Amino acid sequence: MAVTKERVEVGTESGNWIDKWNPEDEQFWENGGKKVARRNLIFSILAENLAFSVWQVFSAVAAIMITLSFGFSANQFFWLAALPGLSGATLRIPYSFTVPIFGGRDWTLISTSLLLLPAIGLGVAITNPETPFWVFAALALLAGFGGGNFASSMANISYFFPDRNKGFALGLNAAGGNIGVSIVQFLVPVVIGIGFLSAFTGGSQTSTPETGPTREIFAQNAAFLWVPLILIALVGTYFFQNNLRVQKASFAEQSVIFKRKHTWLMGALYTGTFGSFIGYAAGFPLLIKTQFPEASLLYAPLGAAFGSLIRPVGGLLADKFGGARVTFWNFVVMIGAVIGVLFFLGIKDQPGAFFGFLIMFLILFTGTGVGNGSTFRMIPVIFRTFHERQTEGMDEERQDEAKRNGLKEAGAALGFTSAIAAYGAFIIPKSYGTSTELTGGPEAALYIFVAFYVVCCAICWWNYYRRNADYPC
């Protein structure tokens, strides 16, 4: 690939691989690199948005299934909301290392294709009230394919942008995916009422809610809706995304991140932010339905929307003020918001309690979104700094090699920390279910979350924010 005054020449044997990529070079970036990076970002966002939608479809469907004649317990419904988080988080571990092995474009094609399995499977299973719980549990685990995609997507995009733009670019890519949670929770209650699709998707089911009238719905629409959109995303990925040769690295080369303490420290901080976001989002519809049965599920998408849309702002704030500073104070706000949620749950039978509960949760979701952006801005800076310190005073060639190693490790660390954090999608809804089963309510789980945020504050302050921190960022 040659850099000209007009553009970056892209193309090798297949036309999909870019042999050289140096976004830190201002001339390279302005003379075509920026255009290529933005194009890849746009279609990455589309694929990631659908991945999140499929990953979290059970968070919306489980709340609807309560009104159908499946006969499952409340704890089983919380299991269905939680299982995609378990498998999605586990899949993120291998997905973290796939981009340097397969290439970003090629792996996106594979991982997006896998989303068709849970989408089609759930659409078929939900039409039959005799479908056993284990079938839905298996499909919920398959929905985790969507959760795994985030790790590879973020690692891929991290290669395309220079350090000065990484916070905002990664924030946009993540926000585009995160908003899929809000989209699925908004669209599912709407599309299940659309009967004209029944010629393609099948007949209706009788919904009998605890409060409100009985009605006919088409629950399978909640799953089949995503099939044509996934196919569109596959076409866009095939024609408009690229693989980068600079990404190429074996698993052995990347696995060095397991020896870096910062991988694990940032994994804890990202669990406090993204793990909270995806966990709260997965459990929010069921939490509303169990604690405030009279409240409309149309409020449920607001939390994920707030957390998603604010994420790029978190990246921008981190670019300007430092990721550690934003992350630390953000955890302080999240602690206050959870305490507010606990207060309104304690007076949930009083007028206005639901709206107080909702406002506190919206503040909490906003905090998770800001923290998502700021923590992901910290990781590339930490790994770059680590490698630059190893080559201080050495020749330019060694310093360039250190920068490349820092970039590769940062990409792998972004993916792996997202894998650790994604377990929040399982832990939080399951904690609600367990707490409710043992104590009659979700309060015990929320107290544990507060304690964890206090630990996150301490980790961030000591390692990255205090005056003499080892790696201020």
PyMOL commands that set and color helices and strands:
alter all, ss='L'
color gray80, all
select helices_A, chain A and resi 26-55+57-65+74-95+99-102+104-113+116-125+133-142+144-160+163-191+198-201+221-224+226-240+245-247+251-259+261-291+297-309+311-321+323-346+353-390+396-422+424-439+443-465
alter helices_A, ss='H'
color red, helices_A
select strands_A, chain A and resi 17-18+205-207+215-217+243-244
alter strands_A, ss='S'
color yellow, strands_A
deselect
rebuild
show_as cartoon
